[in-house]
Amino acid sequence: MNYEELYETLQPQEKSLKDSLALMQRLFKAVAKETEGGDLKSLMRDVSAMQEACESLKTALEDVKDTVEGFDSKAYFAEGDFAEQMLSACAEKGVDVRGEFPVYEMFPYKVKLDAENQDVYLDRKKLPCMRPLSLVNTVKAGQERLNRVSFNAQAFVNELADAYDLAVLKLGKQDAADVYLTNLYKFLAPMSRFRKDYDQQSFAFDLARLYASGIEETKNGRRFQFGPSRKQNKAIRILDKDGQEQYLATIRFFQ
């Protein structure tokens, strides 16, 4: 199954609905005017025309209903057609995607497909969307919107250094030690209500913008260095300024 084929089928049916509704509206205005003016002959004629338009509208509605009911949305998700077409749309729109059914990453977003309920989640938000192309367009628009938001890389790295110092102290590490970025995030957003406004994907997006900024040190001259890890669950995937994926696991600040 392919939603785009369903979409093409529905387009002329929607036009029939629109035309029938427009005719009904015109006739209603005429009937109201004729009623006010006492033009009963025209009134009877237009009321009859409205009855015919009602039948046309009813037929158009039944056509749309039959078409939509004929689309097995549960099979569309469960058999992988939605996911396959979503990946094709990502390739078409130039949206980087990683992962496998049912969870995908379209940096900095995560997409989850719930085949059982035919639901799509973008991060924690459920989207009423069964059209893969529409989902990908939403993601791409969100990425473009995030990239337009002003970002002060110098201020961010200063805040990161402050959180790093607190983490080193709390975790009992030596100065200039490597600290996992996933641990550092918890010091940046220590309370759950803060994490709702600034989740780990937002943190990853800021790391990506810092990575691409060219900033190499804090305002007081401390340098910093990102590092890898053998623990895959500790690595944060970002895209660099060339769209290439990088995995950042640790950071350290040093003189």
C-alpha positions as CSV (number, residue, x, y, z in Angstrom):
1,M,0.0,0.0,0.0
2,N,1.0,3.6,-0.6
3,Y,-0.5,6.6,0.9
4,E,0.3,8.7,-2.1
5,E,-1.9,6.5,-4.2
6,L,-4.7,7.0,-1.7
7,Y,-4.0,10.7,-1.7
8,E,-4.3,10.8,-5.5
9,T,-7.6,9.0,-5.4
10,L,-9.0,11.3,-2.8
11,Q,-8.1,14.5,-4.6
12,P,-10.9,14.5,-7.2
13,Q,-13.4,13.2,-4.6
14,E,-12.5,16.1,-2.3
15,K,-13.0,18.5,-5.3
16,S,-16.5,17.0,-5.8
17,L,-17.2,17.7,-2.1
18,K,-15.9,21.2,-2.4
19,D,-18.0,21.9,-5.5
20,S,-21.2,20.4,-3.9
21,L,-20.7,22.5,-0.8
22,A,-20.1,25.7,-2.8
23,L,-23.3,25.1,-4.8
24,M,-25.2,24.5,-1.5
25,Q,-23.9,27.7,-0.1
26,R,-24.8,29.7,-3.2
27,L,-28.3,28.2,-3.3
28,F,-28.8,28.8,0.4
29,K,-28.0,32.5,0.0
30,A,-30.4,32.7,-2.9
31,V,-33.1,30.9,-0.9
32,A,-32.6,33.3,2.0
33,K,-32.9,36.3,-0.3
34,E,-36.0,34.9,-2.0
35,T,-37.6,34.2,1.3
36,E,-37.0,37.7,2.5
37,G,-38.3,39.2,-0.8
38,G,-41.3,36.9,-1.1
39,D,-40.1,35.4,-4.5
40,L,-41.9,32.1,-3.9
41,K,-41.5,30.8,-7.5
42,S,-37.7,31.2,-7.4
43,L,-37.7,29.9,-3.8
44,M,-39.4,26.6,-4.9
45,R,-37.0,26.2,-7.8
46,D,-33.9,26.8,-5.7
47,V,-35.1,24.5,-2.9
48,S,-35.5,21.7,-5.5
49,A,-32.0,22.5,-6.7
50,M,-30.7,22.3,-3.1
51,Q,-32.3,18.8,-2.8
52,E,-30.4,17.7,-5.9
53,A,-27.2,19.3,-4.5
54,C,-27.8,17.4,-1.3
55,E,-27.9,14.1,-3.2
56,S,-24.7,15.0,-5.0
57,L,-23.1,15.9,-1.7
58,K,-24.2,12.6,-0.1
59,T,-22.7,10.7,-3.0
60,A,-19.4,12.6,-2.8
61,L,-19.3,11.9,1.0
62,E,-20.0,8.2,0.5
63,D,-17.2,8.0,-2.1
64,V,-14.7,9.5,0.3
65,K,-15.9,7.2,3.1
66,D,-15.6,4.1,0.9
67,T,-12.1,5.1,-0.3
68,V,-10.8,5.7,3.3
69,E,-12.4,2.6,4.7
70,G,-10.7,0.6,1.9
71,F,-7.3,1.6,3.1
72,D,-6.0,-0.9,5.7
73,S,-4.1,1.4,8.0
74,K,-3.1,-1.3,10.4
75,A,-1.6,-3.4,7.7
76,Y,0.0,-0.3,6.3
77,F,2.0,0.1,9.5
78,A,2.4,-3.5,10.5
79,E,3.7,-4.7,7.1
80,G,6.3,-2.0,6.9
81,D,4.9,0.1,4.1
82,F,4.7,3.3,6.1
83,A,8.3,2.9,7.3
84,E,9.6,2.1,3.8
85,Q,7.9,5.2,2.3
86,M,9.0,7.3,5.2
87,L,12.7,6.4,4.4
88,S,12.1,7.1,0.7
89,A,10.7,10.5,1.6
90,C,13.7,11.2,3.8
91,A,16.0,10.4,0.9
92,E,13.9,12.6,-1.4
93,K,13.9,15.6,1.0
94,G,17.5,15.2,2.1
95,V,16.6,14.4,5.7
96,D,19.3,12.3,7.5
97,V,17.7,9.3,9.2
98,R,19.2,6.4,11.2
99,G,17.6,3.5,13.1
100,E,15.3,0.7,12.4
101,F,11.6,-0.1,13.0
102,P,10.0,1.1,15.2
103,V,12.4,3.9,16.4
104,Y,14.3,6.3,14.1
105,E,16.5,9.3,14.6
106,M,16.1,12.4,12.3
107,F,18.6,14.6,14.1
108,P,17.7,16.2,16.5
109,Y,14.3,14.4,16.5
110,K,13.3,10.9,17.3
111,V,10.5,9.2,15.5
112,K,8.6,6.2,16.9
113,L,6.1,4.2,14.9
114,D,3.3,2.5,16.9
115,A,2.0,-0.1,14.5
116,E,-0.5,-1.5,17.0
117,N,-2.4,1.8,17.3
118,Q,-1.2,3.3,13.9
119,D,0.3,6.3,15.7
120,V,3.4,8.3,15.0
121,Y,5.4,10.0,17.8
122,L,7.8,12.9,17.1
123,D,9.9,13.0,20.3
124,R,7.1,12.8,22.9
125,K,4.4,14.3,20.8
126,K,1.8,12.1,19.1
127,L,1.2,13.3,15.5
128,P,-2.1,12.5,13.7
129,C,-0.3,11.5,10.6
130,M,-0.5,8.5,8.3
131,R,1.2,10.2,5.3
132,P,5.0,9.6,5.4
133,L,5.7,12.6,3.2
134,S,3.8,14.9,5.6
135,L,5.8,13.5,8.5
136,V,9.1,14.1,6.8
137,N,8.1,17.6,5.7
138,T,7.2,18.3,9.4
139,V,10.7,17.1,10.5
140,K,12.5,19.1,7.8
141,A,10.5,22.3,8.7
142,G,11.4,21.8,12.3
143,Q,15.1,21.3,11.5
144,E,15.1,24.5,9.4
145,R,13.3,26.4,12.2
146,L,15.9,25.2,14.8
147,N,18.7,26.2,12.6
148,R,17.3,29.7,12.2
149,V,17.2,30.2,16.0
150,S,20.1,32.3,17.2
151,F,22.8,30.4,19.1
152,N,25.6,31.9,21.2
153,A,28.2,29.2,21.1
154,Q,30.5,31.1,23.5
155,A,27.8,31.4,26.1
156,F,26.9,27.7,25.7
157,V,30.5,26.5,26.2
158,N,30.8,28.7,29.3
159,E,27.7,27.1,30.8
160,L,29.0,23.7,29.8
161,A,32.3,24.4,31.6
162,D,30.4,25.4,34.8
163,A,28.4,22.2,34.7
164,Y,31.6,20.3,34.0
165,D,33.3,21.8,37.1
166,L,30.3,20.8,39.2
167,A,30.3,17.3,37.8
168,V,34.0,16.8,38.5
169,L,33.4,17.9,42.1
170,K,30.3,15.7,42.6
171,L,31.7,12.7,40.8
172,G,35.0,12.9,42.6
173,K,37.1,13.1,39.4
174,Q,40.5,14.7,38.9
175,D,40.8,18.1,37.1
176,A,40.8,17.8,33.3
177,A,39.2,14.3,33.6
178,D,36.8,13.1,30.9
179,V,33.2,13.3,31.8
180,Y,30.4,11.6,29.9
181,L,28.2,14.2,28.1
182,T,25.1,12.2,29.2
183,N,26.2,12.7,32.8
184,L,26.9,16.4,32.2
185,Y,23.4,16.9,30.7
186,K,21.9,15.9,34.1
187,F,23.9,18.7,35.7
188,L,22.7,21.2,33.1
189,A,19.1,20.1,33.6
190,P,19.0,18.6,37.1
191,M,15.2,18.5,37.6
192,S,12.6,16.6,35.5
193,R,10.6,19.7,34.8
194,F,13.7,21.3,33.3
195,R,14.2,18.3,31.0
196,K,10.8,18.7,29.5
197,D,11.8,22.1,28.2
198,Y,15.4,21.1,27.4
199,D,15.5,17.4,26.6
200,Q,18.6,15.4,25.6
201,Q,17.9,15.8,21.9
202,S,17.9,19.6,22.4
203,F,21.2,19.2,24.2
204,A,22.6,17.1,21.3
205,F,21.5,19.9,18.9
206,D,23.4,22.5,20.9
207,L,26.4,20.2,21.0
208,A,26.3,20.0,17.2
209,R,26.1,23.7,16.8
210,L,29.0,24.1,19.2
211,Y,31.0,21.5,17.3
212,A,30.4,23.4,14.1
213,S,31.1,26.9,15.6
214,G,34.8,26.9,15.6
215,I,34.9,27.9,19.3
216,E,37.9,26.3,21.0
217,E,37.9,27.8,24.5
218,T,35.9,29.4,27.3
219,K,35.8,33.1,28.1
220,N,38.6,32.5,30.7
221,G,40.8,30.7,28.3
222,R,40.2,27.1,29.2
223,R,40.2,24.7,26.2
224,F,38.0,21.7,25.8
225,Q,38.1,18.4,23.9
226,F,35.4,16.0,23.0
227,G,36.2,12.3,23.2
228,P,34.8,8.9,22.1
229,S,33.7,5.9,24.1
230,R,33.5,2.1,23.6
231,K,30.1,2.3,25.4
232,Q,27.7,2.9,22.6
233,N,24.9,4.0,24.9
234,K,27.1,6.8,26.2
235,A,27.7,8.3,22.7
236,I,25.6,11.2,21.4
237,R,25.1,11.2,17.7
238,I,25.3,14.6,16.0
239,L,25.6,15.9,12.5
240,D,28.5,18.2,11.7
241,K,28.3,21.3,9.5
242,D,28.8,19.0,6.4
243,G,25.9,16.8,7.4
244,Q,28.3,14.0,8.4
245,E,27.5,12.0,11.6
246,Q,29.9,12.2,14.5
247,Y,29.6,10.5,17.9
248,L,30.5,12.5,21.0
249,A,30.7,10.7,24.3
250,T,32.9,12.7,26.7
251,I,34.3,16.2,27.2
252,R,37.1,17.6,29.3
253,F,38.1,21.1,30.0
254,F,41.8,22.0,30.6
255,Q,44.3,24.9,30.8
